[in-house]
Amino acid sequence: MGKDSEFYKEKKRNQTLTLRRLIDKLPQAAIDYIHSKEVTTQTSTLVSYCYDLITFFQFITERNPVCKGKDIKDIGYDVIGSLTSEDIIEYQRYLELNVGEGAFHEEGKRAIARKMAPLRGMFLYQYQHKNIKENPMVLVPLPKLKKDKNIIRMNNYEVQAIMNCVNGNTEQMSKHQKAFAEKTKQRDTAILTLMLGTGIRVSECNGLDLNDIDLRVNTLTIVRKGGGQDLLYFGNEIHDALADYIDGERKAITPREGQEKALFFSIQGKRMSVDAIENLVKKFAKMAVPNKHITPHKLRSTYGTALYRETGDIRLVADVLGHENINTTIDYYAAIEDEHKRQAANAVDFNKPDTTES
């Protein structure tokens, strides 16, 4: 159950193997930095760091005269210490747009900032440990990122429109699409109802086993993004959707070997993957809400906003959504800040009789 399930044990094992494989491709300076982060950083994050550092070292071995033609693993501290801020800025320009040699790519400012983060960490680590004399990253400006307060979410009408699509009650679907959707209607209804009614992440939904659901007390056990286990409560609508699926379509599925414990199955009897759940959400959202780019994370935003609107308790929203930092949750508050301001416009009326005692 939860993080002790075979699914999460295998997932952790595969992530660790991937990390070790990527570390073997890096020079020692990068390896030391990655090892220094292993105690405090999730394995999945370290894997992303490795990919980003490999991209950087591939760039300098292809473009930088100092180490052009070298094998990445042969890049020593002398080369790392000789790199300047101009070299790093040139790499940023490469990330922003590459139309020359190599694969075409075009990165946005947010993606560039993410790719630069492990690079900054590596140079700082080596500077602090006196392996290099100067830290070139000090003079490299960070891309300016605008905080996006216009978080995409759905209103009640749009939520109902998506659920109508799942049930086949829409003109947006052809007869063929309706016939195909009918085969997995109970499963799809359960997934969307669960995600809209609890705000769980797509990865948390993907990892659910049947024994993580307790329909007697309406609870589910999930493994959060950071690896911690959490218990969530749900209402009767989710209970009914899950019960219908578990007692209906799920029973008719013949699971693949090793997949028997999964809650949500594909037609092939495999655990529903993250990509499959994302595609499921996008498919119905494109029909019901064509003017918005709805993803599973937007379902999460929709739930977070609705919960705060109903309760006014930002800490409750942070707890239910599993935010370690409450500042992350403030985004949901910002979304209805204008609504509160409109309410404040009529909240004070000095013409009303004063009922307070003087």
N, C-alpha and C positions, 0 to 999 in steps of 0.2 A: 504494500500500500504506500502511496506517496513516493517520497524520495528513496524508499527502500525497495521499490518495485524493480523487477528485472529490466523494464524499459529504461528507467533512469540509470541503473547500474551500467547497462550496455552503452547508453548515451554518454555517460561520463568516461567509460573506458575508451570509446571511439574518439572522443575529444582529446583525451590524454595521448593516445597514439598519434593523432594528427599533429598535436603540439610537438611531440618529440621528433616527428618526421620533418617538420618545418624548421625546428631549431637546428637540426643537422645541416641545413642549407645556409645558415647564417655565419658571419664572422664572429670571432670571440667577443668583440666589444658589444655586439648585439645580444649574444648568448648570456653574457654576464648580467645585462640589464633585464632580460626576460626572467632569468632565475631570481633576480632580486624582487620581482613582482609576484612570484608564485604564491606566496603566503597570503597576500592581501587582495589578489585579483582573480576573478573567475577564469576558468580555463578557456571558455569560449571567447572572452575578451583578449586573452593572451594569443589565441590563434589568430584573431584579427590583427593584433599588433605585429605578429610574425609576417603575415601577408603584406602589410604596409611597409615593413622594414625591408623585406625582400624586393618589393617594387622600387624602393629608393636605391638599394645597392645594385640592382640591375641597371638602373638609369645611369649611375655614375660609372659603372664598368663599360657601358656602351657610349657614353657621351663625354665623360670627364677625362681630360688628358692625363691627370695624375694617376689614374688606375684603369685606364681604358685597356680592355683585353684581359684583365685579371679575372681569376675565378673569385666569386663572392667570398668564399671561405678563406681566401688568402689575403683579404684586406685587413691589414694590421693596424695597431694603434697609431703608427706613424702616418698612415694615410688618413685615418679618422681625424687626427690632430692637425693635418694640413688643410682640411676643408674649411672654406670661408663662408661668410654669410651670403656672398654673391653666388656661391655654388648652390646653396640651399634655395635661394630665391629663383635661380634658374630651374631648379627642380619643381618649385611651385608653379612656375609658368608652364612647364611641361605637363603638370597635372591639370592645369586649367584648360589647355587645349593642345592636342598633339595631332598634327596632320601630315607630319613628315614620315620618317622611317618608323617602322613598327606599327602596332595596331592603333587605329584611330580611337581617341577617347576625348571626352569633354566633361570635366568635373565642375560641379557647383561649389560655391564658397564653403558650404557646410561640409561637403565631402572632403574638400581640401584640408579644412581645419581638423577633421577627424584623422586623416592620413598623416598630418604633421604632428599629432599628439605623441605617438610613440617615438618619433624622431627627436622631439624636444626632450622627452624623458631619457632617451639613451645618451644624448650629448650632456645633459645635466648630470646624469649618474657618473659618466666618465670624468667629467670636470671635477665633481666633488671628490672622486676617488683619486684625483691627481694623475690620471692616465693621459689626459690632454691638458695643454697649458691654457687654452682659450675655449670658450663656449660660443661657437658661431651663431647659435640660435638666439642669443641675446639681442642681436641686431636685425633679426628677421621679423618683420611685422606679421601679426596674425590677421587673417581675413576678417573683416568686420561683418558680423552676423546680426541681422535685424531680428528681434524677437517677434515671432509671429503670434499675434493675439487672436487672429481670425482662424481659430481651430475649427476644422470642418466637423460638423456633427449633424444629426438629423432631428427634425421635429417629430411630434407624435404622428402626424399625417404620413410622413415619409416612412416611419417605422411600420405603420400599418400597411403601407403600400408594399413594402418588402415581404412582409408576412403573407400578404395576399398572393404575391408571386409564388412563394413557396407552396402555397395551397392550390395553385393553379387558377386562382380567381382573378385573372387579369387578361386583358386583350393584348398585352405585350408579348404573350407566348403563343407560338404556333401549336397546332394539334400534335405535331411530332414532339415539340419541346415539353408539352404538357404530359404526353404519354411517358416520356423518359423521366420527367420529374416525379411522376406518380410512384415510380419504383423506389425512390428514396425520400419520399415526402416526410415520413415520420422522423427519419434521421436528420434531414435538413432542418425541419421544424425544431427539433430538440437542440441542435447546434446553435441556430440563430437565437432561439428563445433563451438559451443558457448564456450566450455571450452578451446579449442585450440586457439580460436581467441580473448579471453579476459583474460585468466589466472585466472578465478574465481575458488574459492574453491568448493569442492563437497558439503559442507554444504550451501554455497551461492546459488548453483544451485538448491539444494533440496528445498530451501525456496522461490523460485520464484513463484509469482502468475501471472496470465495472465495480470492483469492490471499493472504489473511492467515493461511490455514491451511496448515501444512506437515505432511502425514501421514507423511512419511519420517522425521522426527525428533520428531514429536508436539509441535509448538509452534504458538502462535497469537500474532499481533501485534495489540495493542489500543491504543486511544487512551484514556487515563485521563481522569477527571473534570476535572483541571486543564489538559488539552490535551497532556500529555506522552505519549510513546509507550513501550510496555512489551512485553516478550516473556515469555510464560508457557509452561510445559511442562504436558502433560497425560498421563494414563495410558491404558492399553489400552482401558478401557471407553468413554472418550470417543472414542478413535480409531475404534473399531468403530461407534459411533453416528453419528459424522460421515461415515465412509466409506459406510455404508449409505444415508444421506440424500443425499450428494453423487452417488453412483452410481445412486441409485434415483429418489425423488420429484423431486429437484431437476432431473434431466435431462429429466423429463417436462414441466416447466414452460416455458411460452413467456413470457419476461420482457417487461415493457413497455419501450418505448424509453427508454434512459438508465438502466435499472435492472439491466442485464445482469450487473454485477460483484458484486451483493449476494450474501451467503451464504444468508440465510434469506428465502424468498419467501412472500408470501400466495398464496391460491388464484388471485387476480387477476393474479399475476405482478409484484406490486410488492414492494419491500423491506419486510420486517416492521417496522412502526412500534413505538415504545416502548409506546404504548397497547395495541397488538395483543399484544405479548409479555406485558405485565402481565395482560391479560385471560385469556390462555392459562394462565398460572400460577394465577390466581385460580380459573379454571373447574375445573381438576383438583384443586386444593387444597380447594375447597369440598366436593367429593365425597369425597375421601380423608381430610381432616382437618377436619371441620365444626366442631370445638370450638376451632379456632385461626384467627386472621385471618392467613393466609399470603399474602405478597406476594413479588415478586422479591427485595426487600431481606432478607426473612426467609430466603430460600435462601442468601443471602450470610452471614447470621448463623449459619446451620446449618453451613456449610462452615468458617467461621472458628473456631467452637467445636470442631468435630471435628478440625481441623488442630492446634489448640493442645493438645487432649487427647492426640493421638497423639505430638506432638513435644515439648511443653513449652517451645517456643521462641517467645516472644512477638514477638521481632524478625522471625522468619521469617514469622509470621502478618501482621505489619504490612507487610512487603515484598510478599508475595504478593497481599494485598488492595489494595495501592496506597495505604496510609494515609500521608500526609505527616507526621502527628503521631502518635507511638506512644501517646499518651494516649487517642486514639480506640480503639486496639486493646485497651486495658485493659478495655473493656466485655466483650470476649470472655473475658478472664481472670476477671472478676468472676462470670461465669455459672457457672463450675465451681469457684469458690473453696470452696464448701461441700463439694464432692466431695473436694478436697484435704484439707480439715479432717477429714473422716471417715477418710481414709487415715491421717492423722497420729495418730488416736486409737489405732490398733493398731500404729503403727510402732515404738514403743519398748517393750521388754519387759525389765525388769531381772532377771527370773527366768531368762532364758536364760544359758547359760555365756558368760563373757567370753573371746572368742578373741584379743583384743588383748594384746600383750606389755606388761608393766609396766615 
